[in-house]
Amino acid sequence: MKQITIITKDYHGLTADLASALAGNEINIETLDAKKIDDIGVITLVVDQYQRALHVLNDAGWNPIEEDTTLVRVADETGAIAHLAQRLRDADLHIRSMRVVQHHGDWGAIAVSADPIDKARDLVRDELLSIAPAV
């Protein structure tokens, strides 16, 4: 799975402007997470047309950051994310991001970006929900 992160000066309507730019180009947003940190806006999203979205966002001046992620199934219980993070740390992998993307009954889906991503995928191979080929 590929995700796109935008880090920019925050302003009223940033998420609306970004979403409208994608919708205007018939790009569907599958997940979106928007945060404000001081005066910085951080938006992370997954879209149905990754390469096209990168071009649209670049053309609009947002400078998208590309991230290859792995979708990992974890038990929906206290400590599950900590356990996953510890496994990655113990394998000497650098976690770039971890994000809960879905709860489904007694399990959840976590999007993980770690360096190197192939080693992370190998480590959690039995818990993978999907693998996107590296580009």
N, C-alpha and C positions, 0 to 999 in steps of 0.2 A: 504494500500500500504506500502511496506517495502522499505526503502532506506538504502544504505550502504555508509558510509563515511570513507575515508582513510586520515589520517593526518600523513605526513612523511616528511623527509628532501627532498626538491625539487632538482631535477636534470634534465638536458636536456634529454628528452625522457621518463619522468615518465609516462605521459598519454599514450604514445604508448606502453610502457612495460606492464602497467596494462591492457589496452584494448587487447593487444596480448595474455596475459595470459588467459583472459576470452574467447576470440575467439578460442584459441587453445583447449579449453575444451568445445567448442560448446555452449557457454553461450552468449546470445544476450543482448547487452546493449540497454535499451529502452530510458533512459535519462542519460546524463553525464554533470556535471558542474565541471570545473577545475579552481582553483584559486591559485595564488602564493601570500603568505603573508611573506614578508622578504625572508628568506631561507626555508620556510615551504610550502609544497604543500598540498592543501586540495582538494580532489576529492570526489564528491557526485554522486552516480549513482543508478539507478533502473535497475534491470535485470530480465530476464524471468525465471531464475532458482536460486532463492534467496539462499537456503541452500547450493546448490552446489557451488555457487559463493563465499560464506563465506569460505568454505573449500579450494577452489583454492587460494583465496587471503591470507588466513592464512598460507597455505603451502608455498606460495611465500614470506612470511615474512612481509606482509603489515599490519597485525593487524586491520582488518576491525571493524568498529563501527556499530552496528545494530541500526536502528531507525524505529519505527512504525510511519507511517504518515497517515494523512487523506487528501483526495483530496476534496477541497472546491471550489465551483463555486462562482465567484464574478463578479460584473459588471465591464466591462473594462472602468473605468472612474477614474478621479482624486479622491484620497481619499479612494478608495475601500479597499486597503490593510491596510491603517491606521484604517479604521472602523473595519475591522476584528481583527486586533491586539488589539484595544481598547476593543472589546467585550471579547476577551480572558483574557486580563488584568483585566477587571472589574469582571470577574468570578473567579478571583484569580488563574488563570492557568499560568504556566511558559512556555513561548515559547522557545523551543529548536532550532527550525529552521522554516523558511518560505521561500518558493521558488516558483517563477512563473514557471510553467511547460508548459503552453500553452495559446495562445490567440486564440479566436475563434469568430470572428465577434464582437459582443457587450458584450462578456463575456470572462473571463479568468479562468484558473484552477490554484489554489495555493495548493502546498503540504505543509501541516502544521504538525509539530511535537510539541506536547505540553504535559506537565505533569499535571495531569494524562490524558492520551489519551482518555479514555472512557468518561470522563467528557467533554472534548473538542468536541468529536463526538456528544454527546447529545446536546451541546450548538448550534452546526451548523447543526443539523440533516436535516433541510429543504433545506440546500444548498450542501449537500454531493453529490459527483459524484460517489464515490465508497467507500466501506468499506472492508478492508482486516481483516480477523479474527486475533486476537492476538495469538501469538505463545508462 
